[in-house]
Amino acid sequence: MKFPALLLTVTAASAAAQPAAYVLDPAHSFVHFEVLHFGTSTSRGRFGPIAGAVTLDRSAGRGAVSLRVPTTGVDTGLPVFNARLREADLLASTEFPDAYFVATRFRFEGDRLAEVRGEFTLRGVSQPLSLFARRFACRSDEGTEVCGGDFEGELLRSDFGATFGLPFVADRVRLLVQVEGRRH
């Protein structure tokens, strides 16, 4: 099953009159996260590689993005912590092995993609999520257009029922999404 990739690859592709389609490169597409741990330090990790595809019509200022994030692939660098995050009171990875981001609302500032708004589903719960473009560019790679960028967003884990450790481990989670997609 294909998922229109993360909003990320969407935008910087050449300004074509026709919609352009991109497929995420798994070697360059990950979701990183940060959460304050006991008010002293920041716990970090990543999910991935993420799968997805993007369709973008830059001349019309619209597109479609969808991505699949494997919660079973959470990696903090500490195997015991990874296992704890996969438990039912946090990611619930056994019951919900994937999270999803689907978006069709794009905001441009001039010709530059500024924001992609959509819906993020984690643990079977869907909530609105905005991802803000921090960087986005395209290049030619062996005759194929490759676009990628860095996007940032925030969510409250309690909105998805992941409440273990509150308030000692913060509710607010910062998301840093890196993607690269190849036009096809």
Buried (B, 14 or more C-beta within 10 A) or exposed (E): EEBBBBBBBBBBBEEEEEBBBBBBBEEBBBBBBBBBBEEEEEBBBBBBBBBBBBBBBBEEEBBBBBBBBBBEBBBBEEEEBBEBBBEBEBBBBEEBBBBBBBBBBBEBEEEEBEBBBBBBBBBEEBEEBBBBBEEBEBEEEEEEBBBBBBBBBEBEBEBBBBBBBEEEBBBEBBBBBBBBBBBE
